[in-house]
Amino acid sequence: MKLILKILITAFIVVALANLLPGVAIKSYWTGIGVAIVLGIMNALVKPVLIIFTLPVTIITFGLFLLVINAAIILMTTGLISGFYVDNFWWALLFSLLLSFFQAALFSIFERDREY
């Protein structure tokens, strides 16, 4: 149940950001759910591999290179989901920053509600 809730929250954020940011487009709400699922899979499988391969650069930049990795994962997702489009790297970077911020905020709100 917790996984489904996280997917739906992420899908909501993806659709909202696609409507707010001019460099990001999404076809439908169902596409938003697909993007949320693919992002979850990419973050679980691809992101750790990319972090290991880019560990020296990540250490030199004090972890800021992780932002580039997040943007790259967003761009990879655009290649996998046909109804999701991000114009360029900079829009992907802004999208990933806002997505991470809103995910952290909303996940913490929903986790706090479940504690009581």
C-alpha positions as a Markdown table, in Angstrom:
| # | Residue | x | y | z |
|---|---|---|---|---|
| 1 | Met | 0.0 | 0.0 | 0.0 |
| 2 | Lys | 2.9 | 2.4 | 0.8 |
| 3 | Leu | 4.5 | 1.7 | -2.6 |
| 4 | Ile | 1.2 | 2.5 | -4.4 |
| 5 | Leu | 0.8 | 5.7 | -2.4 |
| 6 | Lys | 4.4 | 6.8 | -3.3 |
| 7 | Ile | 3.8 | 6.1 | -7.0 |
| 8 | Leu | 0.6 | 8.1 | -7.0 |
| 9 | Ile | 2.2 | 11.0 | -5.2 |
| 10 | Thr | 5.1 | 11.0 | -7.6 |
| 11 | Ala | 2.7 | 10.8 | -10.6 |
| 12 | Phe | 0.8 | 13.8 | -9.3 |
| 13 | Ile | 4.0 | 15.8 | -8.9 |
| 14 | Val | 5.2 | 14.8 | -12.4 |
| 15 | Val | 1.9 | 15.9 | -14.0 |
| 16 | Ala | 1.9 | 19.1 | -12.0 |
| 17 | Leu | 5.5 | 20.0 | -12.9 |
| 18 | Ala | 4.9 | 19.2 | -16.5 |
| 19 | Asn | 2.0 | 21.7 | -16.5 |
| 20 | Leu | 4.1 | 24.3 | -14.7 |
| 21 | Leu | 7.4 | 24.0 | -16.6 |
| 22 | Pro | 7.4 | 25.0 | -20.3 |
| 23 | Gly | 10.3 | 22.6 | -21.1 |
| 24 | Val | 8.5 | 19.5 | -19.8 |
| 25 | Ala | 5.5 | 17.9 | -21.5 |
| 26 | Ile | 3.4 | 15.0 | -20.6 |
| 27 | Lys | 0.6 | 13.4 | -22.6 |
| 28 | Ser | -1.8 | 12.2 | -19.9 |
| 29 | Tyr | -2.3 | 11.3 | -16.3 |
| 30 | Trp | -1.7 | 7.6 | -17.1 |
| 31 | Thr | 1.7 | 8.6 | -18.6 |
| 32 | Gly | 2.4 | 10.3 | -15.3 |
| 33 | Ile | 1.9 | 7.0 | -13.5 |
| 34 | Gly | 4.2 | 5.3 | -16.0 |
| 35 | Val | 6.8 | 7.9 | -15.5 |
| 36 | Ala | 6.6 | 7.5 | -11.8 |
| 37 | Ile | 7.0 | 3.7 | -12.1 |
| 38 | Val | 9.9 | 4.0 | -14.5 |
| 39 | Leu | 11.6 | 6.6 | -12.4 |
| 40 | Gly | 11.3 | 4.3 | -9.4 |
| 41 | Ile | 12.9 | 1.4 | -11.3 |
| 42 | Met | 15.6 | 3.6 | -12.7 |
| 43 | Asn | 16.5 | 5.0 | -9.3 |
| 44 | Ala | 16.6 | 1.5 | -7.8 |
| 45 | Leu | 18.7 | -0.1 | -10.6 |
| 46 | Val | 20.5 | 2.4 | -12.7 |
| 47 | Lys | 21.3 | 5.2 | -10.3 |
| 48 | Pro | 23.5 | 3.0 | -8.0 |
| 49 | Val | 25.6 | 1.9 | -11.0 |
| 50 | Leu | 26.0 | 5.4 | -12.2 |
| 51 | Ile | 27.0 | 6.6 | -8.7 |
| 52 | Ile | 29.7 | 3.8 | -8.5 |
| 53 | Phe | 31.1 | 4.7 | -11.9 |
| 54 | Thr | 31.2 | 8.4 | -11.2 |
| 55 | Leu | 32.4 | 8.2 | -7.6 |
| 56 | Pro | 35.6 | 10.1 | -8.1 |
| 57 | Val | 33.8 | 13.0 | -9.8 |
| 58 | Thr | 31.1 | 12.9 | -7.1 |
| 59 | Ile | 33.7 | 13.1 | -4.4 |
| 60 | Ile | 35.6 | 16.0 | -6.1 |
| 61 | Thr | 32.4 | 18.0 | -6.5 |
| 62 | Phe | 31.3 | 17.2 | -2.9 |
| 63 | Gly | 28.2 | 15.3 | -4.2 |
| 64 | Leu | 27.0 | 18.0 | -6.6 |
| 65 | Phe | 27.5 | 15.6 | -9.5 |
| 66 | Leu | 24.6 | 13.6 | -8.1 |
| 67 | Leu | 22.4 | 16.4 | -9.6 |
| 68 | Val | 23.8 | 15.6 | -13.0 |
| 69 | Ile | 23.0 | 11.9 | -12.4 |
| 70 | Asn | 19.4 | 12.7 | -11.5 |
| 71 | Ala | 19.0 | 14.9 | -14.6 |
| 72 | Ala | 20.5 | 12.0 | -16.7 |
| 73 | Ile | 18.0 | 9.6 | -15.2 |
| 74 | Ile | 15.1 | 12.0 | -16.2 |
| 75 | Leu | 16.5 | 12.2 | -19.7 |
| 76 | Met | 16.7 | 8.4 | -19.9 |
| 77 | Thr | 13.1 | 8.2 | -18.8 |
| 78 | Thr | 12.1 | 10.5 | -21.6 |
| 79 | Gly | 13.6 | 7.9 | -24.0 |
| 80 | Leu | 11.6 | 5.1 | -22.4 |
| 81 | Ile | 8.2 | 6.7 | -22.0 |
| 82 | Ser | 6.7 | 8.0 | -25.3 |
| 83 | Gly | 4.3 | 10.5 | -23.8 |
| 84 | Phe | 6.9 | 12.2 | -21.6 |
| 85 | Tyr | 9.2 | 14.8 | -23.1 |
| 86 | Val | 11.9 | 17.1 | -21.6 |
| 87 | Asp | 13.5 | 19.7 | -23.9 |
| 88 | Asn | 17.1 | 19.6 | -22.7 |
| 89 | Phe | 19.5 | 18.9 | -19.8 |
| 90 | Trp | 18.7 | 22.1 | -18.0 |
| 91 | Trp | 15.0 | 21.5 | -17.9 |
| 92 | Ala | 15.8 | 17.9 | -16.7 |
| 93 | Leu | 18.0 | 19.3 | -14.0 |
| 94 | Leu | 15.3 | 21.8 | -12.8 |
| 95 | Phe | 12.6 | 19.1 | -13.1 |
| 96 | Ser | 14.7 | 16.7 | -11.0 |
| 97 | Leu | 15.4 | 19.3 | -8.3 |
| 98 | Leu | 11.7 | 20.3 | -8.0 |
| 99 | Leu | 10.6 | 16.6 | -8.1 |
| 100 | Ser | 13.0 | 15.7 | -5.3 |
| 101 | Phe | 11.9 | 18.7 | -3.2 |
| 102 | Phe | 8.2 | 18.1 | -3.6 |
| 103 | Gln | 8.6 | 14.3 | -3.1 |
| 104 | Ala | 10.5 | 14.9 | 0.2 |
| 105 | Ala | 7.8 | 17.3 | 1.4 |
| 106 | Leu | 4.8 | 15.2 | 0.5 |
| 107 | Phe | 6.3 | 11.9 | 1.6 |
| 108 | Ser | 7.1 | 13.4 | 5.0 |
| 109 | Ile | 3.5 | 14.8 | 5.3 |
| 110 | Phe | 2.0 | 11.4 | 4.5 |
| 111 | Glu | 4.4 | 9.6 | 6.7 |
| 112 | Arg | 3.6 | 11.9 | 9.6 |
| 113 | Asp | -0.2 | 11.3 | 9.1 |
| 114 | Arg | 0.4 | 7.5 | 9.3 |
| 115 | Glu | 2.2 | 7.7 | 12.7 |
| 116 | Tyr | -0.9 | 8.9 | 14.5 |
